[in-house]
Amino acid sequence: MEILAFGVQADEKPLIEKAFEGHHDVRCLDVFLTEDTAPIAAGYEIISTSVNANLNNRVLQTLAAGGTQMIAQRSTGFNNIDLQVAERLGFTVARVSYYSPYSVAEFAWTLLMAANRRIVRASNRTRDFDFRLDGLMGRDMHGRTVGVLGTGKIGEAFTRIAHGFGMNLLGWDPYPNPACVELGMKYVEKDQLFAESDVISLHVPLFEETKHIVNAAALKMMKDDAILVNSSRGALVDAEALVAELRLGRFAGVGLDVYEAEAGLFFLDKSIQGVEDDTLARLMTFPNVLVTSHQAYYTVDAVGTIIDTTLKNVIDYTEGRRSENVLVPAEPKAS
């Protein structure tokens, strides 16, 4: 059977082809699954999608009409899939429920420290042989307070690094993590975390209740010299509200690896035609803001696990097995 994979990056393609060799043929496309590209899937029983695919009602209807029956998403998040429609249309939908949490946690710290120590500005200066230190002063992390929203596997990995820096640890999560408590984390309400933290890092999934968890009110609670990092999902942060606070000269640094309107932008080359998103364009004009294009997960280790799990999901489907990665059809409720 031939599998059609949408949104495959150049670095991913040889890894996917090697993993699927001897199991199924795979056709890799660099285009993302959208309403315009969905007809390409006609005749493919199984497709694989990336995190920025748009699997809304119209896309799913097109896929179903073309004969697609199984969707193997190469990510943990699935907020881009209309699961109710998928189930009604009879799809099997699976995701990657786990990959290296260190990839994201380490990148969040990389982004944080790059913003704190003005690494990008310093590098650009020295390339022009400008070796002044003006405007490059950062802060020690040791002894400062970090607030971690979401202390699952990635949040725990981030917290362990913070503990290594010798930081005071605040956390917010509906389900406190005993491993974080053992490290000395104090769980508090969100308002207290926003108000007391020198650094805030987001590691919660995107649900309706977490959308814009960092909104205008939360931003106003934060210290003027706080550092905010988001390597989870873009819509956790109200980008327009963030711009409004940055215009007032607030925050020592902001590191964003995700953006709420990133679909159609991230993973693509927009250097020629430019970007029409005024909010993103404005964000990137601030010298204390670093934006990267959803690359926190992008390590050989994490991508390898993602591909191996995707292959396993495909094989499970073809052999009639169900795993914990299956989102649709939903688990039957016990009677």
Phi, psi and omega per residue, in radians:
M1 nan 2.457 3.099
E2 -1.735 2.274 3.120
I3 -1.751 2.452 3.075
L4 -1.839 2.105 -3.116
A5 -1.930 2.094 3.111
F6 -1.597 2.678 2.978
G7 1.119 0.673 -3.112
V8 -1.538 2.171 3.086
Q9 -1.319 2.736 -3.100
A10 -1.012 -0.680 3.134
D11 -1.210 -0.488 -3.099
E12 -1.361 -0.590 -2.955
K13 -0.940 -0.899 3.139
P14 -1.115 -0.543 3.124
L15 -1.196 -0.728 3.124
I16 -1.149 -0.812 -3.105
E17 -1.089 -0.694 3.125
K18 -1.170 -0.734 -3.111
A19 -1.136 -0.692 -3.073
F20 -1.436 -0.216 -3.106
E21 -1.022 2.277 -3.131
G22 1.527 -0.126 3.112
H23 -1.985 -1.102 3.126
H24 -2.509 2.637 2.960
D25 -1.292 2.599 3.139
V26 -2.385 2.305 3.067
R27 -1.854 2.053 -3.066
C28 -1.728 2.249 3.088
L29 -2.037 2.486 3.078
D30 -1.515 -0.146 3.111
V31 -1.418 2.633 -3.135
F32 -1.599 2.708 3.124
L33 -1.316 2.055 3.105
T34 -2.421 -3.103 3.068
E35 -1.087 -0.568 -3.123
D36 -1.325 -0.592 -3.051
T37 -1.695 -0.173 -3.101
A38 -0.974 -0.637 3.141
P39 -1.049 -0.357 3.116
I40 -1.059 -0.467 -3.062
A41 -1.369 -0.055 -3.120
A42 -0.974 2.235 3.130
G43 1.636 -0.130 3.116
Y44 -1.745 2.055 3.128
E45 -1.195 -0.602 -3.092
I46 -2.160 2.281 3.008
I47 -2.187 2.752 3.051
S48 -2.134 2.406 -3.045
T49 -2.199 2.783 3.117
S50 -1.749 3.069 -3.025
V51 -1.121 -0.465 -3.110
N52 -1.682 0.232 3.044
A53 -1.193 2.641 3.126
N54 -1.951 1.703 -3.122
L55 -1.812 1.158 3.094
N56 -1.522 -3.043 -3.068
N57 -0.985 -0.832 -3.078
R58 -1.149 -0.710 3.123
V59 -1.123 -0.790 -3.130
L60 -1.121 -0.665 3.084
Q61 -1.075 -0.755 3.123
T62 -1.113 -0.761 3.125
L63 -1.081 -0.782 -3.135
A64 -1.081 -0.731 3.140
A65 -1.121 -0.492 -3.137
G66 -1.518 -0.052 3.076
G67 1.761 0.027 3.102
T68 -1.194 2.395 -3.135
Q69 -2.185 -0.339 -3.087
M70 -2.332 2.335 3.103
I71 -2.090 2.069 3.114
A72 -1.896 1.779 -3.100
Q73 -1.480 2.323 -3.107
R74 -1.603 0.968 3.090
S75 -2.833 2.915 3.068
T76 -1.437 -0.772 -3.141
G77 -1.205 2.619 -3.136
F78 -2.468 0.384 3.131
N79 -1.188 -0.174 3.123
N80 -1.548 0.022 -3.091
I81 -1.997 2.258 3.027
D82 -1.427 1.612 -3.013
L83 -1.172 -0.570 3.129
Q84 -1.129 -0.777 3.109
V85 -1.145 -0.741 -3.138
A86 -1.019 -0.736 3.134
E87 -1.205 -0.700 3.131
R88 -1.101 -0.586 -3.125
L89 -1.495 -0.044 3.054
G90 1.487 0.322 3.106
F91 -1.288 2.678 2.796
T92 -1.761 2.192 -3.127
V93 -2.147 2.208 3.114
A94 -2.251 2.692 3.132
R95 -2.264 -3.113 3.021
V96 -1.772 1.837 -3.032
S97 -1.360 -0.252 -3.119
Y98 -2.662 2.385 2.880
Y99 -2.608 3.081 -3.026
S100 -0.847 1.967 3.071
P101 -1.225 -0.342 -3.106
Y102 -1.212 -0.551 -3.132
S103 -0.995 -0.836 -3.093
V104 -1.322 -0.758 -3.113
A105 -1.090 -0.759 3.139
E106 -1.161 -0.658 3.127
F107 -1.200 -0.665 3.094
A108 -1.015 -0.714 3.099
W109 -1.224 -0.614 3.084
T110 -1.084 -0.806 3.129
L111 -1.114 -0.746 -3.132
L112 -1.055 -0.858 -3.074
M113 -1.279 -0.536 3.065
A114 -1.111 -0.701 3.094
A115 -1.209 -0.752 -3.097
N116 -1.105 -0.743 -3.046
R117 -1.757 0.170 3.027
R118 0.994 0.757 -3.016
I119 -1.125 -0.744 -3.096
V120 -1.135 -0.784 3.120
R121 -1.094 -0.747 -3.137
A122 -1.093 -0.753 -3.138
S123 -1.120 -0.752 3.119
N124 -1.096 -0.671 3.135
R125 -1.134 -0.852 -3.046
T126 -1.185 -0.439 3.050
R127 -1.134 -0.444 3.061
D128 -1.687 0.213 -3.141
F129 1.083 0.535 3.031
D130 -1.747 1.872 -3.019
F131 -1.856 0.362 3.085
R132 -1.249 2.738 3.117
L133 -1.816 -0.001 -3.101
D134 -0.984 2.238 3.068
G135 1.403 0.133 -3.083
L136 -1.872 0.131 -3.048
M137 -1.264 2.218 3.077
G138 -1.914 -2.760 -3.128
R139 -2.393 2.605 2.960
D140 -1.124 2.516 2.990
M141 -1.509 -0.489 -3.126
H142 -0.989 2.243 3.081
G143 1.497 -0.158 3.111
R144 -1.563 2.989 -3.038
T145 -1.847 2.245 3.089
V146 -1.954 2.362 3.069
G147 -1.899 2.172 -3.093
V148 -1.978 1.967 3.069
L149 -1.623 1.886 -3.075
G150 1.721 1.893 -3.054
T151 -2.106 0.772 2.981
G152 -1.339 -2.621 -3.053
K153 -1.066 -0.788 -3.126
I154 -1.243 -0.771 3.120
G155 -1.054 -0.657 3.099
E156 -1.148 -0.750 3.116
A157 -1.089 -0.714 3.089
F158 -1.095 -0.727 -3.115
T159 -1.137 -0.667 3.126
R160 -1.086 -0.669 3.093
I161 -1.164 -0.743 3.110
A162 -1.058 -0.704 3.098
H163 -1.075 -0.660 3.099
G164 -1.131 -0.513 3.064
F165 -1.319 -0.231 -3.108
G166 1.419 0.699 -3.091
M167 -1.707 2.752 2.964
N168 -1.382 2.359 -2.959
L169 -1.960 2.076 3.000
L170 -1.996 2.505 -3.138
G171 -2.403 2.677 2.991
W172 -2.363 2.213 3.102
D173 -2.939 2.380 3.086
P174 -1.033 -0.397 -3.119
Y175 -2.210 1.566 -3.115
P176 -0.930 2.477 -3.113
N177 -1.670 2.032 -3.122
P178 -0.981 -0.580 3.139
A179 -1.128 -0.633 3.109
C180 -1.263 -0.667 3.080
V181 -1.056 -0.714 3.133
E182 -1.093 -0.524 3.109
L183 -1.358 -0.147 3.129
G184 1.861 0.180 -3.132
M185 -1.229 2.404 3.046
K186 -1.868 2.106 3.119
Y187 -1.467 2.279 -3.071
V188 -2.378 3.007 3.041
E189 -1.243 2.735 -3.088
K190 -0.987 -0.756 -3.086
D191 -1.035 -0.727 3.129
Q192 -1.160 -0.694 3.122
L193 -1.086 -0.802 3.128
F194 -1.074 -0.700 -3.037
A195 -1.302 -0.573 -2.973
E196 -1.777 -0.227 -3.015
S197 -1.478 2.433 2.986
D198 -1.465 -0.512 3.112
V199 -2.303 2.366 3.092
I200 -2.218 2.229 3.126
S201 -2.194 2.377 -3.040
L202 -1.773 2.212 3.135
H203 -2.458 0.582 3.098
V204 -1.749 2.644 3.061
P205 -1.278 2.851 3.131
L206 -1.626 1.938 2.978
F207 -2.212 3.057 3.139
E208 -1.023 -0.654 -3.102
E209 -1.339 -0.274 3.109
T210 -1.827 -0.104 3.104
K211 -1.035 2.302 -3.102
H212 0.941 0.722 3.056
I213 -1.079 -0.496 2.969
V214 -1.769 1.548 -3.112
N215 -1.853 -2.989 -3.088
A216 -1.021 -0.728 -3.122
A217 -1.139 -0.755 -3.141
A218 -1.128 -0.723 3.134
L219 -1.084 -0.657 3.133
K220 -1.210 -0.467 3.093
M221 -1.262 -0.454 -3.029
M222 -1.228 2.673 3.081
K223 -1.090 2.589 -3.140
D224 -1.084 -0.480 -3.109
D225 -1.893 0.399 3.114
A226 -1.256 2.821 3.031
I227 -2.041 2.250 -3.129
L228 -1.993 2.307 3.117
V229 -2.260 2.299 3.063
N230 -2.239 1.943 3.086
S231 -2.130 0.371 -3.069
S232 -1.837 -1.474 3.111
R233 -2.392 2.411 -3.006
G234 -1.052 -0.678 -3.041
A235 -1.295 0.028 3.004
L236 -1.196 -0.407 -3.104
V237 -1.991 2.267 3.011
D238 -1.324 1.758 -3.005
A239 -1.114 -0.683 -3.139
E240 -1.137 -0.693 3.093
A241 -1.147 -0.637 3.106
L242 -1.115 -0.756 3.094
V243 -1.025 -0.744 -3.125
A244 -1.045 -0.695 3.137
E245 -1.293 -0.656 3.109
L246 -1.121 -0.586 3.107
R247 -1.119 -0.395 3.103
L248 -1.499 0.029 3.108
G249 1.485 0.356 -3.069
R250 -1.592 2.758 3.021
F251 1.391 2.281 3.105
A252 -1.262 -0.488 -3.140
G253 -2.964 2.635 3.049
V254 -2.384 2.233 3.091
G255 -2.100 2.058 -3.090
L256 -2.126 2.018 3.010
D257 -1.685 -0.124 -3.131
V258 -2.392 2.757 -3.085
Y259 -2.572 2.457 -2.967
E260 -1.153 -0.374 3.090
A261 -2.016 0.684 -3.046
E262 -1.316 -0.418 -3.140
A263 -1.013 2.290 -3.090
G264 1.526 -0.059 3.119
L265 -2.139 -1.075 -3.076
F266 -1.156 2.537 -3.072
F267 1.345 0.056 -3.119
L268 -2.084 2.750 3.082
D269 -1.619 1.894 3.131
K270 -1.946 0.367 -3.032
S271 -1.262 -0.394 -3.108
I272 -1.564 -0.933 -3.079
Q273 -1.440 -0.231 -3.136
G274 1.411 3.131 -3.076
V275 -2.098 2.284 -3.119
E276 -1.567 -0.111 -3.123
D277 -1.338 1.803 -3.072
D278 -1.135 -0.606 -3.115
T279 -1.175 -0.800 3.116
L280 -1.124 -0.757 3.131
A281 -1.042 -0.711 3.137
R282 -1.179 -0.725 3.115
L283 -0.974 -0.716 -3.028
M284 -1.376 -0.062 3.057
T285 -1.494 -0.285 -3.099
F286 -1.373 2.278 -3.095
P287 -1.186 -0.314 -3.128
N288 -1.692 0.188 -3.126
V289 -1.999 2.276 3.018
L290 -2.013 2.278 3.108
V291 -2.138 2.231 3.004
T292 -2.126 2.860 -2.932
S293 -1.786 1.181 3.015
H294 0.973 0.936 -3.089
Q295 -1.961 0.098 -3.054
A296 -1.018 -0.629 -3.112
Y297 -1.376 -0.150 -2.822
Y298 -1.479 1.240 3.009
T299 -2.127 2.780 3.097
V300 -0.977 -0.695 -3.089
D301 -1.154 -0.882 -3.090
A302 -1.189 -0.811 -3.125
V303 -1.118 -0.644 3.081
G304 -1.055 -0.761 3.105
T305 -1.140 -0.721 3.125
I306 -1.034 -0.793 -3.115
I307 -1.184 -0.770 3.135
D308 -1.079 -0.705 3.133
T309 -1.209 -0.658 3.090
T310 -1.076 -0.760 3.085
L311 -1.061 -0.769 3.118
K312 -1.053 -0.705 3.134
N313 -1.106 -0.679 3.115
V314 -1.154 -0.802 -3.134
I315 -1.116 -0.721 3.092
D316 -1.012 -0.736 3.140
Y317 -1.115 -0.827 -3.082
T318 -1.192 -0.421 -3.128
E319 -1.808 0.159 3.014
G320 1.318 0.416 3.106
R321 -1.789 2.747 3.082
R322 -2.130 2.381 3.100
S323 -2.138 -3.136 3.121
E324 -1.199 -0.193 -3.138
N325 -1.435 -0.195 -3.080
V326 -1.364 2.174 3.097
L327 -1.674 -0.631 -3.140
V328 -2.403 2.325 0.031
P329 -1.251 2.635 -3.122
A330 -1.139 2.686 3.083
E331 -1.045 2.309 3.058
P332 -1.116 2.403 3.140
K333 -1.317 2.461 3.127
A334 -1.146 2.419 3.139
S335 -1.453 nan nan
